[in-house]
Amino acid sequence: MKCEKCGIHLTEGINFCSECGTPVPKPQPKVQDIQGKREFPPILTVDLAAEFLCVTRCHIYTLIKTDGLPWFQMGKSKRFITDELINWAKSRQVVQQAV
């Protein structure tokens, strides 16, 4: 990774460029595409949880309040465990009966 301002090579894990002092942006966890499958990290932010469930960020907060979407507090942020979201979604499945 290089500094956006001065172009010097940056050491991984630093917060500021050692040459010019420019803040180094923190990398966001990204969804990986592995052989056509999308793989999510085990702990999700609100944005990643929304992407994982294919809903909007606003809908995530509604699901927390109305449908018991499982989450936990980390500092001032909400986090979600991927496996728990899968189990929650499975528990909400509606099975169609043959007529």
Phi and psi in degrees as GROMACS dihedral restraints (atoms count N, CA, C in turn):
[ dihedral_restraints ]
;  ai    aj    ak    al  type     phi  dphi    fc
    3     4     5     6     1  -118.8    20    10
    4     5     6     7     1   152.3    20    10
    6     7     8     9     1   -65.4    20    10
    7     8     9    10     1   134.4    20    10
    9    10    11    12     1   -67.6    20    10
   10    11    12    13     1   -26.2    20    10
   12    13    14    15     1   -91.9    20    10
   13    14    15    16     1   -52.8    20    10
   15    16    17    18     1  -105.3    20    10
   16    17    18    19     1   -13.4    20    10
   18    19    20    21     1    83.0    20    10
   19    20    21    22     1     3.2    20    10
   21    22    23    24     1   -70.1    20    10
   22    23    24    25     1   148.4    20    10
   24    25    26    27     1   -67.6    20    10
   25    26    27    28     1   131.8    20    10
   27    28    29    30     1  -104.4    20    10
   28    29    30    31     1   140.1    20    10
   30    31    32    33     1   -76.4    20    10
   31    32    33    34     1   139.2    20    10
   33    34    35    36     1   -62.8    20    10
   34    35    36    37     1   138.0    20    10
   36    37    38    39     1    92.4    20    10
   37    38    39    40     1    -2.3    20    10
   39    40    41    42     1   -86.1    20    10
   40    41    42    43     1   156.6    20    10
   42    43    44    45     1   -98.7    20    10
   43    44    45    46     1   -24.4    20    10
   45    46    47    48     1  -136.2    20    10
   46    47    48    49     1   147.1    20    10
   48    49    50    51     1   -64.3    20    10
   49    50    51    52     1   132.0    20    10
   51    52    53    54     1   -73.7    20    10
   52    53    54    55     1   -17.3    20    10
   54    55    56    57     1   -88.6    20    10
   55    56    57    58     1   -51.7    20    10
   57    58    59    60     1  -116.0    20    10
   58    59    60    61     1    -9.4    20    10
   60    61    62    63     1    84.1    20    10
   61    62    63    64     1     5.6    20    10
   63    64    65    66     1   -65.7    20    10
   64    65    66    67     1   134.0    20    10
   66    67    68    69     1   -60.5    20    10
   67    68    69    70     1   139.2    20    10
   69    70    71    72     1   -93.5    20    10
   70    71    72    73     1   123.1    20    10
   72    73    74    75     1   -64.8    20    10
   73    74    75    76     1   139.6    20    10
   75    76    77    78     1   -79.5    20    10
   76    77    78    79     1   134.0    20    10
   78    79    80    81     1   -68.6    20    10
   79    80    81    82     1   137.0    20    10
   81    82    83    84     1   -88.3    20    10
   82    83    84    85     1   142.8    20    10
   84    85    86    87     1   -61.0    20    10
   85    86    87    88     1   133.8    20    10
   87    88    89    90     1  -117.9    20    10
   88    89    90    91     1   152.1    20    10
   90    91    92    93     1   -75.2    20    10
   91    92    93    94     1   131.2    20    10
   93    94    95    96     1   -96.4    20    10
   94    95    96    97     1   142.8    20    10
   96    97    98    99     1  -104.9    20    10
   97    98    99   100     1   107.8    20    10
   99   100   101   102     1  -117.4    20    10
  100   101   102   103     1   109.2    20    10
  102   103   104   105     1    48.6    20    10
  103   104   105   106     1    48.6    20    10
  105   106   107   108     1    81.6    20    10
  106   107   108   109     1    -8.2    20    10
  108   109   110   111     1  -100.9    20    10
  109   110   111   112     1   136.8    20    10
  111   112   113   114     1   -91.0    20    10
  112   113   114   115     1   131.0    20    10
  114   115   116   117     1  -115.7    20    10
  115   116   117   118     1   126.0    20    10
  117   118   119   120     1  -102.1    20    10
  118   119   120   121     1   150.6    20    10
  120   121   122   123     1   -67.5    20    10
  121   122   123   124     1   163.3    20    10
  123   124   125   126     1   -68.1    20    10
  124   125   126   127     1   -27.3    20    10
  126   127   128   129     1  -116.0    20    10
  127   128   129   130     1   129.9    20    10
  129   130   131   132     1  -115.9    20    10
  130   131   132   133     1   146.5    20    10
  132   133   134   135     1   -79.9    20    10
  133   134   135   136     1   175.6    20    10
  135   136   137   138     1   -59.9    20    10
  136   137   138   139     1   -44.5    20    10
  138   139   140   141     1   -62.3    20    10
  139   140   141   142     1   -44.7    20    10
  141   142   143   144     1   -68.1    20    10
  142   143   144   145     1   -36.1    20    10
  144   145   146   147     1   -64.1    20    10
  145   146   147   148     1   -39.9    20    10
  147   148   149   150     1   -63.3    20    10
  148   149   150   151     1   -43.6    20    10
  150   151   152   153     1   -64.4    20    10
  151   152   153   154     1   -42.4    20    10
  153   154   155   156     1   -60.8    20    10
  154   155   156   157     1   -42.3    20    10
  156   157   158   159     1   -89.9    20    10
  157   158   159   160     1    -1.1    20    10
  159   160   161   162     1    59.5    20    10
  160   161   162   163     1    44.9    20    10
  162   163   164   165     1  -133.2    20    10
  163   164   165   166     1   173.9    20    10
  165   166   167   168     1   -81.5    20    10
  166   167   168   169     1   163.0    20    10
  168   169   170   171     1   -58.9    20    10
  169   170   171   172     1   -41.4    20    10
  171   172   173   174     1   -60.6    20    10
  172   173   174   175     1   -39.8    20    10
  174   175   176   177     1   -65.8    20    10
  175   176   177   178     1   -32.0    20    10
  177   178   179   180     1   -57.7    20    10
  178   179   180   181     1   -47.0    20    10
  180   181   182   183     1   -65.1    20    10
  181   182   183   184     1   -36.3    20    10
  183   184   185   186     1   -64.6    20    10
  184   185   186   187     1   -43.5    20    10
  186   187   188   189     1   -63.9    20    10
  187   188   189   190     1   -34.5    20    10
  189   190   191   192     1   -62.2    20    10
  190   191   192   193     1   -46.7    20    10
  192   193   194   195     1   -73.7    20    10
  193   194   195   196     1   -40.1    20    10
  195   196   197   198     1  -101.2    20    10
  196   197   198   199     1   -28.9    20    10
  198   199   200   201     1  -121.2    20    10
  199   200   201   202     1    10.6    20    10
  201   202   203   204     1    69.0    20    10
  202   203   204   205     1    33.2    20    10
  204   205   206   207     1   -58.0    20    10
  205   206   207   208     1   123.5    20    10
  207   208   209   210     1   -72.8    20    10
  208   209   210   211     1   134.7    20    10
  210   211   212   213     1  -153.3    20    10
  211   212   213   214     1   168.7    20    10
  213   214   215   216     1  -141.1    20    10
  214   215   216   217     1   158.4    20    10
  216   217   218   219     1   -88.0    20    10
  217   218   219   220     1   133.1    20    10
  219   220   221   222     1  -132.7    20    10
  220   221   222   223     1   101.5    20    10
  222   223   224   225     1    66.6    20    10
  223   224   225   226     1  -124.4    20    10
  225   226   227   228     1   -99.3    20    10
  226   227   228   229     1     5.1    20    10
  228   229   230   231     1  -109.7    20    10
  229   230   231   232     1   154.7    20    10
  231   232   233   234     1   -92.2    20    10
  232   233   234   235     1   143.2    20    10
  234   235   236   237     1  -132.2    20    10
  235   236   237   238     1   157.9    20    10
  237   238   239   240     1  -133.0    20    10
  238   239   240   241     1   141.0    20    10
  240   241   242   243     1   -94.8    20    10
  241   242   243   244     1   122.6    20    10
  243   244   245   246     1   -53.1    20    10
  244   245   246   247     1   -48.6    20    10
  246   247   248   249     1   -61.0    20    10
  247   248   249   250     1   -36.6    20    10
  249   250   251   252     1   -68.6    20    10
  250   251   252   253     1   -35.0    20    10
  252   253   254   255     1   -66.3    20    10
  253   254   255   256     1   -38.4    20    10
  255   256   257   258     1   -63.0    20    10
  256   257   258   259     1   -47.3    20    10
  258   259   260   261     1   -62.7    20    10
  259   260   261   262     1   -40.4    20    10
  261   262   263   264     1   -61.1    20    10
  262   263   264   265     1   -46.1    20    10
  264   265   266   267     1   -63.7    20    10
  265   266   267   268     1   -41.7    20    10
  267   268   269   270     1   -62.6    20    10
  268   269   270   271     1   -36.7    20    10
  270   271   272   273     1   -69.2    20    10
  271   272   273   274     1   -17.8    20    10
  273   274   275   276     1   -98.2    20    10
  274   275   276   277     1     0.3    20    10
  276   277   278   279     1   -61.3    20    10
  277   278   279   280     1   139.3    20    10
  279   280   281   282     1  -107.0    20    10
  280   281   282   283     1   123.8    20    10
  282   283   284   285     1   -95.0    20    10
  283   284   285   286     1   124.7    20    10
  285   286   287   288     1   -80.7    20    10
  286   287   288   289     1   129.7    20    10
  288   289   290   291     1   -94.0    20    10
  289   290   291   292     1   141.7    20    10
  291   292   293   294     1   -67.3    20    10
  292   293   294   295     1   139.1    20    10
